[in-house]
Amino acid sequence: MSRYLSFASILLLFLIVSCQKESSFEQGKPAQGSLQDSLGDCLSKTVAGNYIASKALNDSNYIDVTVLITQPGRYTIFSDTVNGYSFKATGTFTAAGSNTVRLKGSGTPISAGTDDFTIFFDSSFCDVSVVVTTSGSSGGSTSTDHFILTDNSWWSYTISILPTDTLKRSIISGAFNAGNASYKGIKEEDAAGQFDDTLFVRKSGNNYYEYNYVDYYTSFYLDSVVVDSLLFLKEGLTSGQTWSSPVYTGTENGASRKIRYDFTCTNANASVTLNSKTYTKVYQVTMKVMVDSGSGFVTDITWTNYYAQGIGWIYQKYDDGAGGAYDLPVKNYKVF
């Protein structure tokens, strides 16, 4: 056999190599796409595995994200590093369209709590939360209660227009006696950790009561102090269920006032997404503050509260009917 290649053989070899280089070049282009839909909303994402403080992540710890690809090619989808661990995936998209990508976790969570990650791809990003527990913990309460009263459990909330937590509620260890009953204290602190208020709540059977001033949720203050144990939530609610408080009487600047609280469970099995986390089995309860100044009861303030099973008080909305409104969604929490 001749050791020399013919001109035709050399030409054929050149064409093969050229085609291989072109194919390799195409595969080397970076993929383009987004973690968001056309409206800018984040696509679905799922967190898998148990996350335990001081325990290294393994193959069971990952986040599945949906990504819309507009240009196939090589990709890297990754998160920032939070609390000692992170998530990442690399590979190649061979076609445009919707894809699900698994981001593997790596690292070791340092401490228990709720960690908020940002996932990045191309020029898009989306947030996702991961709950880290202490060793032997299930990751949250195993209770089916919608209002949690276990010692040291806490929840922090943020007004949607601000990026940081603005209020923290935590359960104080021990019990408080008030009105011939034992209550748990819920300490409220502002963003700077300064004490704001303490609420007193107890559970009796399927009912939750708050011991407080009867004008605490109104737009005014009575001249004299009136307190009571207000039934504000029940387990086993059904959509449309209603109940009312007693009628409380007093005066405001000497003028007669009557106060009544009307409650309605508007949804007994709601699904609510707050700060990129979806909560299910949620009670949505509307509390209308009804005031009678002599011409019959009218609505003073409307409060709408959301309680997630096994997690607790996750969302509060306020509306005075005259343009004054705010909402307070949960951002982080730890339930014991």
N, C-alpha and C positions, 0 to 999 in steps of 0.2 A: 504493500500500500504506500502511496506517495506521502512523504512528510509535508508536502506543500498543499495549501488550500487553493482551489480554483477561484477565479474572480467571482463566479456565481455563488460559491459557498461563502466567501467573505461578505458579499452583498447581503445574503440571507441572514448571516450572523449579525450584521450591523442592524438590520431591520428588527430582528428579535430583541436585541439589547435596547434599541431605541424605544420599542413599544413597552418593554419592561420598565424603563426609566420613566416614561410618561405615565404609566399606571401607578408607579410608586409615588410620583409627584402629586397625582390627583389624590391619592389616599393620605398624603401628608398635609393637605390643606386643613386648617382648623374648622370645626363645625360651627355653624351659626344657628341660633334659635333663641328660645326664651322659656323661663320657668313660669311665665304668666300668660294668660289668655289675651285676646284682643282688647279687653276692657281694662287690662292691668291688674286683674285679680290673680292671685297665686293658684297654680294648678294643684291637684291633689298630692298629698305626701303622707307617708305612714311611718311611724317610729316603731321599731321592733326590738325586743329583748328587754332584759332587766338590767337596770343601771344602779350599781351599789357603790357607795363611797369606799375608796381604797381598794377596789377590786378591778383589775385590768379588763378591758373590753375583749370580747372574742367574736367568733363568726356569727353569733346570734344577735349581735348588736349592730344594727344598720338602719338606714333611713331610705325608703323607696320614694323617689320623686318622679313626677311626670314632667316631661319636657317636650315642647313643640320644636321640631327641627325644620329649618328653612333651607339650610345647605349642609349636606352630609360631609363628614370628615372626622378628624380626630377631636376628642373632647376631654376636658377635665372639669368635673363638677365637684365642688368642695365647700366646706363650711369653715368658719373661723374657729379658733380654738377657745373653748370656754371651760373653766373649771378643770383643766387638765386633759381634755380629750377633744376629738374632732372627727369629721367624716369626710370621705373622699372616694371618687370613682374616676377611672380613666378608661378609654376605649375608642372605638370608631363607630360612628353612625354611617350606615351604608345607603340609607334612603331618607328622604324627607318625610315629615309626618309626626305623629304622636309616639313617644317612646317612654317606657318606664325604666329608670336607672337605679341600681342599688348602690348606695354610698356606704362603704364599710367603715365602722367605727374603729378608732385606735386611741390608745392612751388609757389613763386611769382617772376616773372622777375623784376629785380631792375631797369634796364635802357634799352632804345631802342638801337637797333643795330643788328648785325648778330652774333649769338652765335654758336660756333663750339663744338659739343659734341663728345665724344668717347663712343661707345657702346661695352660692354664686355660680352662674353659668353665663358665658358670653358677657353681655352688658346687663343681664337681669339678675335679680336677687329676690329671695323670699325668706320669711322667718318661720322657725319651727321650735317648739318647746320640748324638752326632755326632762323627765322627773327622775332625780337620783335619790335613792333611799339609803338608810343605814343598814348594816348587815342584819339579816333576819327579818327585815321589814318587807311588806308586800308592795310597797310603792305608794301607799295611801291607805286610808281607812278601809277596813273590810265591812264597815257598817253600811246599812242601806238607808241610814238617816239622810235627810236633806238639809239639816242644820247640825253642824259638828260642834261638840262641846268638850272635846278631849283636851287635857292640859297641854299647853305650849303649841298647839296647832295655830297656824297663822296664815293670813291672806294679805297680799298687797294689791292695791288698785291704782289705776292711772286714768286721768281724764284724757280722752282720745286725742286732743290737740297737743298733748305734751308727751315727750318721749320717755319720761322717767316716772317711777312710782310717786304717787302724791298722798297716799293714805295707807296705813297698815293697821290691820285688826288682828289681835292675838288673844288667845285664851289664857287667862291668868290661872296659875296653879292654885288649888284650894277652892274653898267655897265661901260665899257671902250670905249672911242671913238678912232677909228684908221681908217685911210684910208677912211674918210667920211662915216663911218658906226659904229653902236653900237655893241660891242662884250661882251660876258661873259668871265671872266677870270677863267682859270683852274690852280690852284696852285699845283705844284708838290713838295713833300717833301720826303726825304729819311727816312730810318728806325729810325733814331735818331731824326726825326722831324725837320731836318735842311732844309731850303728852297733850292730848286734845280732849278726850272724854273717856268715860267708862260706861258701857251698857251692861245690864244685868239680865241674864236669860236663864230659864230653866225648862226642862222637859218633864211633863207629867203624862204618862200614858203615851198617846199619839199627839199630844198637844204641846206647843211651844209658847211660853209666856215671857213677855218683857216687862220688868218692873221699872217704871219711869214716870216722869211728869206727864199728865194727860195732854198738855199743850206742847209737848216736845216736838211733834211733827207738824204743828200748825204754823201759820204765818204771823202769829201774834203771841203774846204772853198774858196769862191770866194774872189778876192782881194778887191772888192768894195761891199758895201751892196746893195742888191736887195731884195725888199719885195713885196708881192702880197697877195691877198685873194684867197686861193686855195680851189676849190670845191673838197672835199674829201669823201662826202657821200650824198646819196639821199634816201628819203623815196619812197616807192613804187617800189623798185628794183625787177628785175627778174633775175634769174640765167643766167649767160652768158653776162649780160649787161656790156658795156664798155664805158669809156669816157676818155679824156685826157686834161691835162692842156695846157696853151700856152707854147711856147718855150721861155725859158729865156736865155739870153746871158750874158757872162762876161768873166773874165780871172782868171786863177789860176797860181800864180807865173809868170804872164805875158803871159801864154799860153791860147789860146782861148778855151772856154768851152761853150757848149750849154746844157741846162737841160730841160727835159720834164718829167712829171709824167703821167704814164699810169695806169688806174684803171680798174679792172675787178671784178664784183660780181660773185664769183665762186659758191656761194650757197646762195639763197635768203630765204631759210627755213631750216637752219641747226639746229642740236641738238648737244650740246657740253657739256661734263662733265668736270668740273674743280674743283679741291680740294673737290671731293666727292659730288658736287652739279651739277645737270643737268639743263642746260638752253635750252629753245626751242625758236622758232621764231627768230633765229639768222641770221643776215646778215654776210656773210664771204666775205671780200673785200680785194683783193690783190692790193697793190700799188707798181709798179715797177719804180724805179728811173732810167731814161734813160739819158745817157750822150754821147754827141758827141764831140770828141776831134779832129775832122777833117777827120775821116774815116767812119762816119755814127754812128747812135745811137746804143749803147750797154747797157746792164743792169749793173748798178752800185750796187744797193742795192734792195732787195725785202723785203717789209714790208707786213705782213698779219694781218689784224685787224678784230675782231669779235665784233658785236654790238647786244645785246639782246633787244628785244622789251620791253619797260617799265623799263629797268634796265640800259642800256647804254653800255659803252665800257668795255668789260669783258676780252678781251684776245688780246695780241699783240705778233707777232713773227717777228724776225729779221734774215736775212740771207744775208751775203755779197758774197755768192757763192765761197768763198775761205776758208771755214772751220770756219768762224766766225759766230756764231748763238746763239740765246737765245730765250726764250719765257717767257712771263709775264702774268700768269693767275690770275684772280681776286680771292681773298680769302674772303674778307669782304666788305660790302657796306651798305649804307643807302641812300635811294632815297626819297626826299620830294615832 
